[in-house]
């Protein structure tokens, strides 16, 4: 789940919003969904390569192209610009990029949340309290940054009590092997590598903030409203893929081996990453979670962080700037500016066997 600095995000958001505001959704029969490599998103490539997506698209007489994009933030920027009909993203990035840029965005599928795949590791400290006055390296403004702030808050510390240094995910592991970098926050598979460094101590991980780092499949709201077949096809393909991945059958093992290879590891490595996630293998599991108070409270925390870091844009005077709609129709934030919607109706149809 890669990110970049604030200026890049804000500039890209302004540009992509201006490009897409003039585009009107309409009924159509061909769609494209962008994805990037992460354990919770690579199943889309399995659905593509093994004909599952094609089968469900054919059922609704549409075409759905699953497209890999190498740069995560760029994939979301392209979705915001209207170059894709859907994209995979965390809830924080869905809020702070397309929604904050004025693009009405729907979380169609809630696939999982990080449940230890993101963490804070130190060479010296054995407790979070010992980080006071220290320097932590991480990918700034990413979910790692969010996790660090939440970790500090658990012991009464604030970000101002430490120093944060931005580092790219590509450089983080090698930097941790030097004397200069003592504490890092990151995600898997990098997290596993730094945790295995001799003498390293895990201080905090995402299992201590369940539901806060959600992995979503987002679609343009107007496109979905004009083309409900897209929602049905995507949800149908996703949960059929989930049923295979969750299986101990030969097919399931082959699927996990396939996704391990795509992820730069193997079956065992991929299964280890899955263990650090709370996967919603069945649509009813996704529905139950996104309707929970836990999910609502997590989203409130994420929007507060996004506002504090200026990720909601220069026009945001409070965390309420972007309205967030939940499945029961309730709205968190500005009801006249609802731009992020958690719509569980398609997942519920899948749970009821109606797609």
Order of alpha helices (4+ residues) and beta strands (2+ residues): alpha-beta-alpha-alpha-beta-alpha-beta-beta-beta-beta-alpha-beta-alpha-beta-alpha-beta-beta-alpha-alpha-alpha-alpha-beta-alpha-alpha-beta-beta-beta-alpha
